[in-house]
Amino acid sequence: MNRLKWAAPLAFLALATSACASSKDAGDTAAPSTDAASAGASAAAGGDLAEFQDLVQKYTAPVAWNGPTEAAKAPTGKKVGILSCSFALEGCRLPTEAIQAAVKKLGWTQKTVVVDEPSKYNGGMKSLLVDKPDAILATGINASLVGDAIKAAKAQGTLLISLIENNPVDPTNGYDADVTPDAKAVGEALGARMVVDAGGDLKLLNMNNQEFGYAKAITASMLATVAKCTKCKVVKDIKFTAAEIGTSVSKSVVTALQSNPEINTVYLPFDPIVTVVAPNMINARLTQRMYSQLGTSDALNYIREGKLLVADAATPEAWLGWAGVDQAIRLLNKQPLAAENLPIKLLDKVTLPAKGEAFTGAGDGADYQSKYLALWGIG
């Protein structure tokens, strides 16, 4: 048994489960085909797949810099607070460590507070405010959980930058900036890949969580993309809550698949569920293709080992941290915020990062750190 490395947009899902079976504990069930091109070509029943194939090609291409072009000279002598959800979660740790590294390059004073329990986020932010920082960068911290601290930050003039939580930007009563990947693009990438892999005959089990804004937006975009396929349909839509992840979600998936043999694909809205559901599917000898998003190393191991998960959509999480610092600099300079245009990539057996690693974009040669340092005037 191992502890889940939950991703930052869903950080407080860690309360729902504390452990699950790792991919190495799963059986030797044969993997479904991962050859998207041959799958698409073999099934004329789905009609013209060109639009979907083009999207798959777009999102499997190496990631490249498409970030800000307007310089943002980094001011000197600044003090920042860094607030993070639990470092037991890969999606919290990686962006936060990237923030720390970028801030060190700037020569600013920094203090980091890592909070394991969402109920303590508000207190964590307040503890950073004691030092009167110029800005606080918060990874995986939903605005609804830090209302009192936000009011205190506004009262003393501390800027607030949110990462990976899809928080609304509200300079008066909330965060001054939010850096979150493009949910529409993530959903589009996953929807297209599922359609192509099914040869235009997608029969989908959609595991539907509506509690978290980022995941909700991705699911909506995925379903809109699938809806463009004339022969594709959602056979079963199962709504679930965070509290059910460690209890009933796996059973719901297995039961739905056994009761609806026409289903050929399972969509899970975030990676942590993969490590809960996949072992139970394997034990039940189910082989339907599975798709998810976030790009955490635990989930990617299922792709690597050929166990159910075929593709996973991800944004480099360390890149997110540097983008958050860029937003902080622009706010401190009173410059307009810039579009960070964070890259999205479909990861499969061909495009996976090294074993045991999350997706960083480094293997694609995307030197985003040098780009940001140049924008900030750091030699």
N, C-alpha and C positions, 0 to 999 in steps of 0.2 A: 504494500500500500504506500502511496506517496501523496504529499500534499499538493493540491492544485496550484498551478501558477496562473492565477486569474488575471485577465487583462484589465487595464486601468478604466476604460469606460464602464466596466461592470464591477468595479472594485469591491463594492459592498456586497456582492454576491458571495464573497468568501464566508459570510456568516451562514450561508445556506448549507454548505458542506465543508467538512474538514479534510476529507480524504477520498480517494477513488482508486480504481485499479489502473495501473500504468500500462502503456502499450506493450511493454515486454511481458506482461502477465497474460496477454491475450493469446488465443489459440492460433493455429496455423491455417485458418480459413483462407482459401484462395481469394485474391483481390479481384474486384471488378476491373474491366478494361479501363485504362487511363488514356488511351489513344483517341484524343478528341477528333482528329482529322478523319480517321477511319470510321469512327462511329457515325460522324455526320454524313460521310459519303455513302454509308451502307444502308441508309434508310430514307428512301425517297418519299415515304409516307408523310414525313414532316414538312414537305414542301421545300421552298427555297430557304436554305440555311445561310446564305451568303452574309446577310446582315449580322447574324450571330457569330459566324466564323470571323468576320472582320473585327468584332468586339473582342473575341478571344485573343486574336493576334495582337490587338492593341494593348491589352492588359497583361500579356505574357512577355512583351518586349522588355528589354533592360530599362530600368528606371533611369531618368536623367534629370538634371537640374532644370526646373521651370519656375524658380522662386523669384523673389523681388529683384528688381533692377535698379531701383533708386537707392543710393547710398544712405546709410544711417550711421553717422559718426558716433562711436560709442563715447558717452560722457565719462569723465573720470570721477573717482572718489565716491561712488555710489554704494549703497548698502541694500542687499536683497535678502528676503526670507524665502525659503524653499519648503513647501509643504507637500508631503506625499502620502498616498495610501500605502498599504503594507508592502515592504520589500520582499515578503514571501511571494508576492505577485509579480511576475515578470513584467507585466504591462505597467506596473507602477515604478519598479526599480530602474528599468532601462531609460525611460525619458528623464527621470530625476537625476540619475548619474550623468546624463548628457548635459542637463542644465548646470550641474556642478562644474563639469569640465569647461563649458563655455564661459561661465562666470569667472572661473579662474583665469582664463585667457584674457579677460577684460581687466583683471586686477581689482575687481570689486570685493568688498567684504560680504561674506555669505554665512548664513546659518540655516541648517536643515533640520526639520522636525518630521519624523516618519511616524505615522499613526496607524496602528493595526485595526482599530475598530471605528467604523463610521460614526458611532455615537460620540466619539472623541475628536472628530475633525474640527468642530467649532472651538474647542479648547486649544487644539493645536495651533490654529490660526491666531487665536488671541495671544498665545505665548510668544509668537513671532512679533506681534505688534508691540510688545513691551520695548523692544529695541528700536522702535520707530524706523523701520526700513523704508526706503524709497518705493519699493515694490515687493510684492509677494507673488511667486509663481507656484501654482497649486496643481499637482498632477492627480487626476481622478477624484476631485473633490466637488461634489454637486452643490450648487449654490443653495439649494433648499436645506442643506444640512449645516450651513455656516452663516445663517442669517444675522445673528448677533455680531459675529466677528466682522462681517461685511459692513455693518453699520459703524462699528468702531474704526474700521479701516478708512471709511469715507470721512469720518469726523477728523482724523488726523492726517488725511491727504496721502495715504499709501495706495499706490496703484495695485490692481489685482489682475493677474493673467491666469486664465484657466487652460489646462491642457487635457485633451482626450475625454471630455465629459459632455461636449455639445451643449454647454451652458449658454443661455441667452446673453448677449452683450448689452449691458445696461450701466453706463458710466455713472449714473446717478444713484442707483440702488443695487447694483450687482457688479459683475466682473467688467473690467474695462476692455478686455480682449479675450477671445477664446480660440485656441488652436486645436482643431479636430479634423480628421480626414474627411474627404468628400463622401458622405454616405450614399449619395445618388450613384457615384461612380462605382463604389464597392458593390452595391446591389446589382448594378448593370453588368459588371464583370461576372459575378456569380450566376446571375440568371442566364446570361449568354452561354457560359460554360456548361451549365446543366442541360440546356436545350441541345447544344452540339453533341455532348457526350451521349445523350439519349437518341440521337439521330432524328431529332424533331418529333419524337414521340414520348415526351416527358410526362410521367405520371408521378406527381409529387406528394410527399408527406411534408407539410410545412409545420415545423415546431415554432410556435408563434408566441413571443414574449413582448408585451406592450408596456413594460415598466420602465424601460430605459430608452431615452430619446434617440441615441445614436443607433442602437440595434433596431429600434422601431423604424427609423428612416431607411435603413439598409433593406429591411424586409419589404417595405413598401416599394422601393425601387426594383428589387429582385422580382416581385410579383408583377409589376408593370412590364418588365422586360419579358418575362415568361408569357404574359398575356398576348404578346405579339406573335407567338407561335400558334398556328391554327389547330394543330393536332395535340397540343400540350394542355394539361389541365392539373389543377390541384385536386387530388383525390380526397385528401383528408387534411384539415387544418386543426391543430390541437393547441389551444391556448394553455400556457402554464406560467407559474410564478417562480420567483427565485427560491421561495421556501420549498418548492416541490422538486428542485433539482436533485437533491440527495435522497429523495424518497420515491416519488412516483413517476418521474419523467422517463426513465429507462423502460419501466413496465409499459407506459403508454405507447412508446415507440414500438416495442416488440409486439404488443397486442395489435396495434394498427397495421403493422406489416403482415402479421399472420392472418388478420381478418380481411385484408385487402391485397391479395397477391398481385394485382395489376401494378401496384406501386413499384417503381424502379429506382426512385431517388429520395433521399432524406436530406432536408435542409435544417441545419442547426444554426441558430442566430449568433453564436459566439463559441470560441474554441473550448472553454472549460467544460462544456457539456459533452464534447467529443470523448473526453477521457472517462466520462461517466457512462455514456450510451454505448460506445463501440464495444467494450468487453461483453456487455449483455447481448448485443446483437450477434457477436461471434459465438457466444455460448449457445445461442438459439439457432445457430447455423444459418443466419440470414446474411445475404450478400449484396443487398441494395447499395448503390453508390451513395456516398455521404459528402456533403459540402459544408463549409463553415467559413469564419473570418476571424482575423486578428493576427495570425502568424506566430503563435507561441510555440516554443520548442517542443513541448509535450505533445501537442496536437500534430505538429509536422512529422513527428516520429511515426505516426500512423500512415502517413503518405509514404514515407521512406521504407517502411516495412511492408507496404502493399496491403494494408488492413483497412478496408472500407473507405477511409477518407481519400478522395481523389484529388481535390483541389481546395485551396484555402486562399482567401484574399487578404492582403496585408499592406500596411504602410510601415516603413522603417521607424521604429519607436524612438531610437536615439535621434533621428532627424527631427522628430516632433519636439524634443527638448531644445534643440538649437533654434528651431522656429519660434518657440516660446520666448527665448531670450531676445530674438530679433524684434518681436512685438514689444517687449519691455523697453528696449532701446528707443524705438520709435515713439512710444508713449512718453518716455522721459524727455525726449527731444521736442515733444509737442508736434510731431510729424503725423501725417495721416497714416493709418494702419495699411500695411501692404498685404496683398494676397500671397500666401505662402505656397499655395498650389502643391501640397504634399503628394508625392507619387503613390499610386496604387498598383499592386502587382498580383497576378494570379500565380500562386505557387503550386507546382505539381512535382512529379518525380524528376523532371528535367530541370526545373528552375529552383529547386530547394537550396537553402543555405547549407553550410556544413553541419554534420550531425551534432545535435545537442545545442545548436544555436538558433536564436530567433532571427527573423529577417531584418537585416540592417541596410541593405542596398550596397554594401561594400563590394560584393562580388560583381556588381554591375559597373563598377568604376565611377559611381556617382560621388564626386568629391564635394559634398555639400558643405563640409566644414571650412574648406578653403574659400568657397564662395561667400559664406557668411562673414568670415574674417576680413575678406576684401571689402565687403559692404560696410563693415564696422570700422575700417581704417586701421586694422591691426596687421602689422607686417609679419 
